[in-house]
Amino acid sequence: MIASGPAAKRPPHMLLAASLFWGRSVIDASFGGNMLRSVLLYTALVFGANAALADGVDWQAAQQAGLEKLVPSTDAQPLPDTEFADPDGNTHTLADYKGKVVLLNFWATWCAPCREEMPSLDQLQAEMGGDDFQVVPVATGRNPPEKIDRFFEENGVENLPVLLDPRQQLARQMGVVGLPVTVLIDRDGNEVARLLGDADWASDPAKQVIRQLMDG
């Protein structure tokens, strides 16, 4: 499932796929033509046909093994330098993680699929997080820290940081429409793949993709 809400923006080719998959449109009428054109431009720059093998990752094998919604980029693009924050008011950018493989997850406390997905992200971080890899969950939209703390407690999340994108600036810059959305980032700070909707990130196929990116 995918939850649409105040933090949402997806690339249009993924919107079409989501509409066909879930049988309904997920574009909120509040998103104007300018934003749609921006997302179209983003899509044209970043995403193309599904590549079978790129950056040392066998994407086709991953899709066939259960990550069928994982879409690789055929032309990895640098990420925006938009700031996001932690509950202490410290600011961060995605450049802080350069040198690591990153699994960037956009989520929200009100997002039901995020609740299903988050424990697997926590498990992935516990098993593989370190100097070479980091799960970066960014709560986008209205997510008070106390609600995030309760969300983490209710779902047994113990290994992930609390990071905030309250004005959805990072989500908008990255063309996120609907939640959850997960972006895989290589060590050079380029987006190499994206998955729209929830997934089992603690599964063997997901961990294999991470290992291949770390070794690539």
N, C-alpha and C positions, 0 to 999 in steps of 0.2 A: 504494500500500500504506500501511498504518498499522501501526506497531509498538506493542504494548501492553507495559507494564512498570511499574517502580516509580514513575515520574513521572506516571502516567496518570490523567486524569479528563475526560470529555467530556460536554457537555449531552445529555440523553436523546434529544431528537428527532434529534440527530446520531448517537447510538448506534444508533437504529433504522435510520437511513439506512445507516450503516456495516455493520450486520448484514446488511441486504438486499444491499448491494453486494458485500461479501466473503463472504457466506454463513455467517457465524458471529457469535456474540455476542462483544462485546469488554468486557463488564463483568466485572471481577475480583471473585471472591466475597469478597475481603477488604474491599470497600467496603460499609460498613454502611448501614442504612436512613436514618440521619440525614444521611449525606453524599448519598445519592440524593435525599432530600427537598430538600436544599440546592441540588443541581444542577437539580432540577425547578423550584424557585423562581427560580433564576437564568435558566433557559430562558424561563419565563413572563414575566419582566421584560424580557428582552433581545431574544428572537427571535420573529418572527412569520412571516407568509407572505413569500415571496420578492418583494421590491419591485423593479419594473422600473427606477425612477429615483428616487434619493434622494441628498441631499447633493451634487448636481451630478455624480453618477456614474451612468453607464448600466450598471447591474449586469447586466441581461439581455443586453446586447451582450457583456459580458465573459464571461458563462457560455456563450453560444453560440460564442464565439471560442476556448474551450478551458478556461476556469476554471469548469467546471460545478459544482464542489464549493464555490464561493464563495457564502456565505449572508449577505446583508446584514441588518442590524438595522433594524427598523421603528421603534425607540424607543431611540436611543443612550443608553447609561447611563455614568455616570462610572466610572472604574477604581479598583480598590482601592489603598490607599497602602502595601501590603505591601513591605517592604524586600527587595532582593536585593543581591548583592555582586560584587566583582571579586576576582581572585587576590591583590591587595595588601591585602584586608580592608576596602576602602572600601565604604560602603553607598550604594545608589541606590534611587530609586522611579520609577515611571512618570511622576510629576509633573515629574521633571527634564527631560522631553522636551516639555513643554507648549509650544505655539507651532509645533511641527513636526508634520508627518504622520509617523506611525510604523508600521512593519511589525514587529510583535512576534512572534518565532518561538520556540516551545517545542520543544526538541530534546534529544537525549542521544547520547553517544558510541556506545552499544550499539544505536542505532536505525538499521536498514538503510535505510529510506526517507529518513531525515535525511541520510545519506551521499550519496544521490542528489540531494537537494534543495539542500544547502548551497552548492555552487558557483554555483548560479543566484542565491542570496541575496547571495553575495559580489560577483558581477558587477553585480547591481542596485545595491548600495551604491557600487561603483566608478563606475557611470554616473550615478547620481542622488542619491547621498548629499551632504549639505551643510547649509546653514542651514535649509532648508525640509523636509528629509526625512532619516530615519534608519532603517536596519535594526537592530533590537535583538534579537539572538539570546540566549536565556536557556537555559543548560543546566540542566535540572531533574532532581533526584535525585542519585545517586552518580556524579559526573563529576570525578575528580581533575584539577586543572589540567594536569598533565603528559600525561594522556590526551587532553585537549582540544587541547593543543599538537600532539600527534602526529596527531590527527584532522585538524586544520587543515592541517598540513604534507602529509599524504597526499592531501588533496583540493584542494590549491592555494589555500586560503583565506588571503587577505592583507589584506582590508579590513574585517574584522569584529572587534568587541571580544569579549573573553572575559568572560562574565557568568554568575553562579552562583546557583542556587536549590536548595541541597543538601537542604533539608528539604521541598521541594515546596510551600512555603507559598504562593508566588505562584500556582503552577499550580493548587493546590486552590481558592484564592480566586476564580480565574477559570474554574473548572469544567472543567479540562482532564483528559480521560481518553484516554490513548493519545497517541502521538507520530508525526509532528510535528503541531502545531497552530499556525496562523498567525492573528494578530488584527490587523486594520487599525484604526488609531486616528487620529482627526482632530486638528486643531490645538488644539481645546478640551479634549482629553484624554478623549474619549468613544469607546467601541468602536462602529464603524460596520459591520464585517463580520468574518466568520470563515471560515476554510477548514480543514477536517479532512482530514489526509493531506498528501502531498507535492504540489508543483506546480512548474512552471517559472516562477520569479519574474523571470527575465530576458527572458521572452517579450514580444512587442509588446502583447498584451492586458493583461498584468500592469502593464506600464509605463504604459499608457494609463489604467488605474484610478488609479495613483499620481498621474499628472499631473492627472486630474480632481479628485482629493481636494485636491491642492495649490492648484488654481485655485478650488475651491469656497468 
